[in-house]
Amino acid sequence: SQLTILDSKRKQPSDTVKSVVDSKEKFEEEFVKHVETSLGRSMYNCDDLAAYQAASNTIRDALIIDWANTQQKQTIQDGKRVYYLSLEFLMGRAMDNALINLKCENNTRQSLNELGFNLEDVLNQEPDAALGNGGLGRLAACFVDSLSSKNYSGWGYGLNYQYGIFEQKIIDGYQIEAPDYWLKYSNPWVLDRNEIQIPVDFYGYVYEEHDPNTGKVKKNWNGGERVLAVASDFPIPGYNTDNTNNLRLWNAKPTNEFDFTKFNAGDYQQSVAAQQRAESITSVLYPNDNFESGKELRLKQQYFWVAASLHDIVRRFKKQHKQNWKKFPDQVAIQLNDTHPTLAVVELQRILVDLEGLEWNEAWSIVTSVFAYTNHTVMAEALEKWPVDLVGRLLPRHLEIIYDINFFFLKEVERKFPGDRDLIRRVSIIDESPKSVKMAFLAIVGSHKVNGVAELHSELIKTTIFKDFVKVFGAEKFTNVTNGITPRRWLRQANPKLAALIAEKLNDPEYDYLTNLGKLKQLEQFVDDEDFLKQWHAIKFDNKRKLAALVKELTDIDIDPSVLFDVQVKRIHEYKRQQLNIFAVIYRYLHIKELLSKGVTIEEIKKNYYIPKASIFGGKAAPGYYMAKTIIHLINKVGEVINADKEIGNLLKVVFIPDYNVSKAEIICPGSDLSNHISTAGTEASGTSNMKFALNGGLIIGTVDGANVEITREIGEENIFLFGNLAESVEELRHKHVFEGVNVPETLQVVFNAIEKEVFGPADEFKSLIDSIRYHGDYYLVTDDFELFLDAHKKLEKVYGHDGGDATDRGHLQEWVKKSVWSVANMGFFSSDRCIDEYAENIWNVEPSNQ
Ligand code: GP0
């Protein structure tokens, strides 16, 4: 019918453009055309950057055709769409990913060669799209990849920050933040949709209106400041499918509506300046991870983004279904990535009641069937609370609606639990002192499902922060969707050689396993195959060489790829416990020095005590997080001392890789032997880098926290090095620290003594770090887990092998390499495709479209 007509009409244009990426001649022709026209340059004056832009434009053109076709198809099929609202999308680079998902990497490589370029050099020209802080933003990026790859109809909505997460420089061992103006050159991967403009209002006042038809009083909001939301669209290609979804990011722009009184008062420049400030709403990403600073501009960002997105969603719905609001929940599912978009609940209620004239209850039942909320943390300082005053000033009508939502909710609680005044006080969306709106509570009340991001975490939210809501709504409202990662970027793109070896062993030349990651299980049959283990190890060694080269380039430190690469890269946080890791490194160094001073030789130390290793750190600290910055400083100072110690040589190296980001992670993950996921039990909601490392054949040292628990279940206890106190003991231990004092074990005391004796520079610099443990209750249980951590290292170093071995000899690594294969074979569960299927089935009630 309509679809077939469309298909037959479209065949011509779509095939010709798609053929661009399938034919080298066509690619080269388009490439040259873009150099000469889009870039206005000549082939004689075309450097790698211009080549990147021309190649990207060429591939982008092909992508746009798929994207337009997908949108048309989805509109005609008129199924339910999923909207993923996330304030962060940490996409990284787009070009390599597009080549892989479009399966045109080989052609492009050859074409570029013929044109005189090298693909890797060209790819390296692309700046990371770093519109996120860490795990939460990268999860959103993996999810949009899976939505497209698994043929769902799903859009992302976010903000197009002009400045992404800052660039981290390390100067004299300190973190210095530099602005990341990533749009310096035009971005070929975005389609600017300047014609899509949505007005968003702030401030103003609420007034009442008498409706002569119904005889009722209606509330209306008259905004005082208007800003335009203008769309930028990022096509999201799926792997091995034409399905290409849209990621729509909003830009704030001034309106052309002038305040004539000001202009006439001769205040022209001031008025223009005020207008110009509109753009500041989307100028910068807040650089906090697991922390909310409560700034007014941040709340403005949230409402700006939510209002524009909902307007867009509602407009799309009305175009096809007019005002048949009962159908809205059959057409629309909206996922709230953390509480940042919670105002969407209020905004939809406002649209339905104030603008569309629905009754409160009818509207509210639509709202709650549409929304679902994902919680990412139990840490108190990360839970959003907005002062009532601020909300009332910025969004006066929304505050009223929040009060009404709370009123009806509490009435319902009172009905179910008559007389339980304390319960009512505890679940109220409004906190009384200081008067504020608890966004997580609002999100729960406004959603039909609430999920955590790993089993342990989903259980924890039910028994701690959201306990009372389980009582009120029942346990069925709360569910778990364990996080995942996309195997396209985190295996195929980051580790092409391993991906190829796996494809060969699985007899899967088309790499179908990348969308059926459970197939990895078949690798188990090769764990005793000598040749296979040799190849496996050779690939890891090669990846370690690449990582060593990156380290050399960025820090000028030489690390030997034949030593154990012991990696901890992630945001710097006390709860993630980089301090535990660096204290253990210091202990190791001091112990080695002591042994040397007693006449024990390096060879004996390697044999009987410590294997040679490089401790590799990386990660950003929030600019205002003093303790995290102190940890970075300590790591760098320790590195300076140890790396310069001639006696130590290869036995121990400590490096801090500056400016950890997605494209660096793509080199670091495949190059690690061992990675650290050592958060205090119960604090890391899931972790997703643990999955990236394990999928690339690295082993894990970790606490019983987040998704480590399920990784252990999948890959087997014997293939992971777990240590530390369990989540259930944490509260008691903290209590003990406060009331009986902190007991610093002798081993850790030795470390503190060395720091205080200024072995690593002025002791003042690190005082707060030691004090927080010794005198302020050691909240993150460093003292309780320190010796358990040392013990876990002894165990794993025995497995890695004590005889040093040379670079290519795998003899002593036999057991280690087998564990690596076992792990990868059982990581299938952690594909983000599996997550998206679970969300689709249990939360969104949508099915993939047949392509
Ligand atoms: C959680 F609350 N996460 C937050 C936040 O503000 N930022 C953020 O990145 C992370 C969790 O810490 C996580 O455990 C989790 O895997 C991730 O959200 C995605 O769910 C580790 O990155």
Residues whose N, C-alpha, C, O or C-beta is under 5 A from the ligand:
A	BS01	GP0	G134 G135 L136 L139 D289 N290 F291 H376 T377 A382 V453 E684 A685 S686 G687 T688
